[in-house]
Amino acid sequence: MAAKKKKTIRMIPQARTPAHEQDPRERACNFLEVTHSYDVEQAQLEAERCLMCPDQPCVRGCPVNISIPDFIERITERDYRGAYDVITEANLLPAVCGRVCPQENQCEGVCTVGDTLEPVAIGRLERWVGDLAIKEGWSNVPYIEKNDFKVGIVGSGPAGMACAADMAKAGCDVTVFEAFHEAGGVLKYGIPDFRLPNTVVDAEIAKLEKLGIQFECNTLVGRLFSIEQMIEEMGFHAVFVGTGAGYPSFMGIPGESLNGVLSANELLTRCNLMHAREFPNYDTPMQPGKQVVVIGAGNTAMDAMRVCLRLGAEKVRCLYRRSKAEAPARAEELHHAEQEGIEFQWLASPLELLDDGKRNVRGVRCTRMTLGEPDESGRRRPVPEPGSEFEVEADMVVYAIGTNANPIIGQTSKLKLDKRGYIAADAGLATSIPGVFAGGDIVTGAATVIEAMGAGRRAARGMKAFLGLRDTDFIYQDRPAEPVATLFGIDRAEHGYARVRLPR
Amino acid sequence: MPNSTGGGGCEVVTRQDFSDVTYLLEVRHPLMAKAARPGQFVIVMPHEHGERIPLTIADFDRVKGTITLVIQAVGKTTREMQRDIKVGSRLHSLVGPMGIPSHIGQAKKVLCVGGGLGVAPIFPQARAYKESGAYVIGVVGFRNRDLMFWEDKFRACCDELIVCTDDGSAGIKGMVTEGIREAVARHPDIDECVAIGPPVMMKGCAEATRPYKIRTIVSLNPVMVDGTGMCGGCRVKIGDRVKFACVDGPDFDGHLVDFDDLMFRLQRYRATEREASERFNESCRLRGGPGHGEAEH
């Protein structure tokens, strides 16, 4: 490549290129996407803002280590297909991750440009490339040399998809099992269409199918057959468990069994996966609230609040026991929720849900909180302020305060669990049963889509080592040179790997 | 390779109508027939726009590779299934078996009580107890003689069978609680009672056995969406704990269940459900009976 003139911070476009958004008043009444994709000019302009710094902190900040400056460089060169190829080396689902990653804590949070100006909008660029790929029908199907290994993946969410993709590329026969009637996991049932349209998820799943991955829906692993049966009877050589953490938490305060009180998971599943908002064209019922209180301030809480608003709520309030600075939601989601008119009650916690006399919720009795000493998570612990009780009106109360470990796999297998009921796994995500790996929320507790995908890929690396397959990442990626790169003329990463052929 | 419901869904191989509200569907799903155990349930979604409804498995045949569901047409979905599903139809989605299987312990004398829609699901339990060597007393309740079904199946696996009808047209007159009283009077040494049916009936059974301190297991049927513990819609109060019926149950100690809470929670979506039912009536009226074109919406 011809030597390029080095860019400096003063040469690049100073302001971050804004993406078009639907007007808050308008979008609060529809389920269409809030943020539009960049157009080609906007993408070009924003791509110019990358300094191509040699340090590349963004790559380290990305849970799946996408070669971010590389793909941005391809955009500036108008080699969009090339940009897509660079991203998909590390991440099969750019259209999804570009939309739902908390970039401000990852790549964009450490961006060199961000030291002085607003960081490069890496997420929006990734999304633009991903959307373009869907539109153009690009998919990256590498040359796959089949081996005779069968791999089973339990759960079709982001962790399972990432693991499945890596194992399929390594040549294994991969089957993904999903308990719901549609694949996609949390991307389908959890994240609403205005943030991630289900059509985008389906398009990304179709690409996985092109890699030869089979999806088996309506299959509840653990109950229909166990993990042990998969290994011992069904001929799977390795299994990845990525079932997610679904078992919503409640607080145990009075009134939680009143009608009108539900988990964010229930609300979102009814609305997104089961299309309750299109009742009566779809049969699943949903009684939208007029005065809604959502407890919690994570991404799920934001989704629940904005869904309620779109279902016709007059007032949606958020109760969070800490302050805005501690809210775990993505900055953009919080900002969008505020724009749409959600009322935030920071430093407020519910004490009791009030009964209208007919077993329906009519309100929430709350207390104000103050922040005390930092707790084990490093955040300041909220403590109730005496005598600060107040009531808010509510005909629907939604809990979005996290989830516990789903018990099904634990009940039906001998997999070792940790104290909290999550699956115990080592650093390589191997579990107590040889050949069985686990990752995502069922190991770590609730986290983000991209972290689950990172876990899926890490488990795939462990799985390849377990099966004695070469890890293509080792061979083809530039890695820091080891003291002696080769031993007896063989690359160090290749040691211990012989081509094993099993009888068909 | 598990071919769960891949392709066109699960095929219905038998349909039998017991009355104008109760019907039986036998569905081919060899893997599920192999895995199913007494007390477990499935979730059925009849068509792409349908809702997911939980149904207790009424029987399974490992040789034929089928599971049997006995359904009461009470809401929009179950009535629509009654109208539309025939032998050869395919269910859009059938997933299961779900829930913790019933614990068939070492009990020597067991009372198996089924009322209304609970008559069918009590059958696999009665059979399992019989196979475990217990003395099984069956108590089944119907509104009247015409609604009775499976008497022969129960006779084959029960050492004694007490039939109760509301109007006395068959067996003894009265509810299943009458049957329980009769059984307890004859057999003071009953170790266990299993009761399945509408919440109000299970509540009655739990109260009938409480004075005798007979361990009573009930199978709960709250509103649920996924059936895998993910939505929490099915939470029930058991003593002072909150449990999810789908993954912590559906069997619970009847003497600890808060039935009033369960009954109120079953009303959660009543308004929308009623609306759906009315629309369905309207669409049936417009169609002028079965087989008269679409006019669905």
Interface residues (C-beta under 8 A of the other chain):
Chain A: T175 F177 A179 F180 H181 Y189 E216 C217 N218 T219 L220 R223 L224 F225 M234 G244 G246 Y247 P248 F250 G252 E256 S257 N259 G260 L262 S263 N265 E266 T269 R270 M274 H275 F279 P280 N281 Y282 D283 T284 P285 M286 Q287 R359 N406 P407 I408 Q411
Chain B: M1 P2 S4 T5 G6 L31 M32 A35 Q40 M45 H49 G50 E51 R52 K76 T77 H92 S93 L94 V95 G96 P97 M98 G99 I100 V225 D226 G227 T228 G229 M230 C231 G232 G233 R235 K237 V242 F244 V247 D248 D261 F264 R265 Q267 R268 Y269 A271 T272 E273 E275 A276 R279 H297
